[in-house]
Amino acid sequence: ISVRQADCKCKQNWYLSSNATSSLQRQEPFVADNFCSECPPFSYTLSTGNLGPESCLCQTSKVGVVIKGRGCGCPDGHFMDEEMQRCKECTQDVEMCNWGESWQQSLEPPGIIPGYWSPWNFSINRSSSSKFNGHMVYRCYSSSACLGNNTCAAGRTGHACGECLENHYGGPDGECKVCRGKPLVQAVASIFCLIMVLTLLQPFLVRVHHAGGQALDLKGAEIFKLTLKHVQTNLV
């Protein structure tokens, strides 16, 4: 190694990259951008002038990370709290925290198993400045409503996938289906039927007179409620 090359050292928490090592062996000039590589997240070096990635040590005592493959990540059953910058225990039987040797994945928010839901949006929040500090988990009606990783069944939306999308209908579980009818036409037809029914039954309605001189059609009110319910059902 020439004197000029020997004077070049990577700073602390960086190490000599493989490209720079090849340049040394071939006695080629260094390329500044390829000279040193930074240690993976949550790792450090004891000094400057490190010659390879094996010089990077995990911040086990401070952050709780362990060696996983070629990096430092949270152990199985734990996730990275990005606000506290420390590994924290996952919610058992709710969050998916078996990382294997993937240190990169262990630093990402854990997945949610089917049957549970969290307000965290995996696609939007990761592209923003939001820092993940743990899921606020809701239990869904069943795994047929919440399919896992905050994905709702077709036609469903809302907290714990408990609502149907607009112009959809369904029960508390499973998919919500698209409304096929024409709500406006059905509503007009139902109102017309209501008027006809009240007109025909008017002679048979029981009238109760109050002190104020007003009258309330008891049976008429009941018929109106039933018809109104029919209109609402058709609108759905």
Residue pairs with C-beta under 8 A, 6 or more apart in sequence:
1 24
2 27
5 24
5 30
8 30
8 35
9 48
9 49
10 16
10 35
10 36
10 48
10 49
10 50
11 36
11 48
12 44
12 45
12 46
12 47
12 48
13 38
13 39
13 43
13 44
13 45
13 56
14 36
14 37
14 38
14 39
14 45
14 50
15 36
15 37
15 39
15 45
15 50
15 51
15 52
15 53
15 55
15 56
16 35
16 36
16 37
16 50
16 51
16 52
17 34
17 35
17 36
17 37
19 31
19 34
19 35
20 30
20 31
20 34
20 35
20 36
21 51
21 52
22 28
23 29
23 30
23 31
23 34
37 53
39 45
39 53
39 55
39 56
40 53
40 56
40 70
40 71
40 72
40 103
41 71
41 72
41 107
42 58
42 59
42 63
42 65
42 72
42 73
42 107
43 56
43 57
43 58
43 59
43 65
43 71
43 72
44 56
44 57
44 59
45 55
45 56
45 57
46 55
46 57
50 56
53 70
56 72
58 65
58 66
58 67
58 72
59 65
59 72
60 66
62 86
63 72
63 85
63 86
63 87
64 74
64 75
64 78
64 86
64 87
65 72
65 73
65 74
65 75
65 87
65 103
66 72
66 73
66 74
66 75
68 99
68 100
68 101
68 102
68 103
68 106
69 101
69 102
69 103
70 103
71 103
71 104
72 103
73 80
73 99
73 102
73 103
73 104
73 105
73 106
73 107
74 80
74 87
74 97
74 99
74 106
74 107
75 87
75 99
75 106
76 97
76 98
76 99
76 100
77 89
77 90
77 92
77 97
77 98
78 87
78 88
78 89
78 90
78 97
78 106
79 87
79 88
79 90
79 95
79 97
79 106
79 109
79 110
79 132
79 134
80 86
80 87
80 88
80 106
80 107
80 108
80 132
81 87
81 88
81 132
81 133
81 134
82 131
82 132
82 133
83 131
83 132
83 133
84 133
88 134
90 97
90 110
91 135
91 137
93 113
94 112
94 113
94 116
94 135
94 137
95 110
95 111
95 112
95 113
95 135
95 137
96 110
96 111
96 112
96 113
97 106
97 110
99 105
99 106
108 126
109 120
109 122
109 125
109 126
109 132
109 135
110 135
111 148
111 149
112 118
112 135
112 137
112 146
112 148
112 149
112 150
113 148
114 143
114 146
114 147
114 148
115 139
115 140
115 142
115 143
115 146
116 137
116 138
116 139
116 140
116 146
117 137
117 138
117 140
117 146
117 150
117 152
117 159
117 160
117 161
118 135
118 136
118 137
118 138
118 150
119 136
119 150
119 159
120 132
120 135
120 136
120 150
121 150
122 149
122 150
125 132
138 159
138 160
139 160
140 146
140 160
140 161
140 162
141 160
141 161
141 162
141 172
141 173
142 173
144 153
144 173
144 174
145 152
145 153
145 156
145 160
145 161
145 162
145 172
145 173
145 174
146 152
146 153
146 160
146 161
147 153
152 161
153 161
153 174
153 175
153 176
154 175
154 176
155 164
155 165
155 168
155 170
155 175
155 176
155 177
155 178
156 162
156 163
156 164
156 165
156 170
156 175
156 176
157 163
157 164
157 165
162 172
164 170
164 176
165 176
167 178
167 179
168 176
168 177
168 178
168 179
169 176
169 177
169 179
169 236
170 176
170 177
179 236
181 234
183 234
183 235
186 231
186 234
186 235
187 231
187 234
187 235
190 227
190 230
190 231
190 234
191 231
193 227
194 223
194 224
194 227
194 228
194 231
197 223
197 227
198 220
198 223
198 224
201 219
201 220
201 223
202 220
204 219
205 217
205 218
205 219
205 220
206 217
206 218
206 219
207 215
207 216
207 217
208 215
208 216
208 218
209 215
210 216
